[in-house]
Amino acid sequence: MATIIHLYYKGEFEDLTVLVQIDPESLRGLELVIDTDNNIQKTKRIFDATIYDDLAADDFKESSALEFNLYLKGFK
């Protein structure tokens, strides 16, 4: 079994923060949408080949696994 290194991106929109985790091989991932009260909505996603262009167009920046996982586990 191969080890997968996920890619992480972060976008800030008005009252929301969006964090995205992408498996670059399968283009599957997880999206976290966090509001100003730190309520988190988790969504499993299947992305298409244009995901990286879409993220760049929406001003997403590369992020860290640590930040993503702190929100995912409810520590942030």
C-alpha positions as CSV (number, residue, x, y, z in Angstrom):
1,M,0.0,0.0,0.0
2,A,1.4,3.4,-1.0
3,T,1.7,6.3,1.3
4,I,-0.4,9.3,0.2
5,I,0.7,12.8,0.9
6,H,-2.4,15.0,0.9
7,L,-2.4,18.6,-0.3
8,Y,-4.1,21.3,1.8
9,Y,-5.6,24.7,0.8
10,K,-7.3,27.5,2.6
11,G,-9.7,30.2,1.5
12,E,-11.2,33.1,3.4
13,F,-14.7,34.4,2.4
14,E,-16.6,37.1,4.3
15,D,-17.7,35.1,7.4
16,L,-16.4,31.7,6.4
17,T,-13.1,29.9,6.3
18,V,-12.9,26.9,3.9
19,L,-10.2,24.3,4.2
20,V,-9.7,21.6,1.6
21,Q,-7.7,18.3,1.8
22,I,-7.0,16.7,-1.6
23,D,-5.5,13.3,-2.4
24,P,-3.6,14.3,-5.5
25,E,-3.7,10.7,-7.0
26,S,-7.5,10.0,-6.7
27,L,-8.6,13.7,-6.5
28,R,-10.8,12.7,-3.5
29,G,-10.8,14.8,-0.4
30,L,-12.5,16.5,2.4
31,E,-13.8,20.1,2.7
32,L,-14.3,21.9,6.0
33,V,-16.4,25.1,6.1
34,I,-16.0,27.0,9.3
35,D,-18.2,29.9,10.4
36,T,-17.3,32.7,12.8
37,D,-18.7,30.7,15.7
38,N,-16.4,27.8,14.8
39,N,-19.2,25.6,13.6
40,I,-17.7,23.1,11.1
41,Q,-19.5,21.5,8.2
42,K,-17.5,18.5,6.8
43,T,-18.1,17.3,3.2
44,K,-16.4,14.4,1.4
45,R,-15.6,15.5,-2.1
46,I,-14.6,14.0,-5.4
47,F,-12.8,16.7,-7.4
48,D,-12.2,16.9,-11.1
49,A,-8.9,17.6,-12.9
50,T,-9.5,21.4,-12.9
51,I,-9.6,21.6,-9.1
52,Y,-6.2,23.3,-8.8
53,D,-7.3,26.0,-11.4
54,D,-10.6,26.5,-9.5
55,L,-8.8,26.9,-6.2
56,A,-6.4,29.5,-7.7
57,A,-9.3,31.4,-9.3
58,D,-11.0,31.6,-5.8
59,D,-7.7,32.8,-4.2
60,F,-7.1,29.7,-2.1
61,K,-3.6,29.5,-0.7
62,E,-1.6,26.4,0.2
63,S,-2.2,25.5,3.8
64,S,-0.9,23.0,6.4
65,A,-2.0,19.6,7.4
66,L,-1.7,20.7,11.1
67,E,-4.3,23.5,10.7
68,F,-6.7,21.3,8.8
69,N,-6.4,18.5,11.3
70,L,-6.8,20.8,14.3
71,Y,-10.2,22.0,12.9
72,L,-11.1,18.4,11.9
73,K,-10.5,17.2,15.4
74,G,-12.3,20.2,17.0
75,F,-9.2,21.7,18.7
76,K,-9.3,25.0,17.0
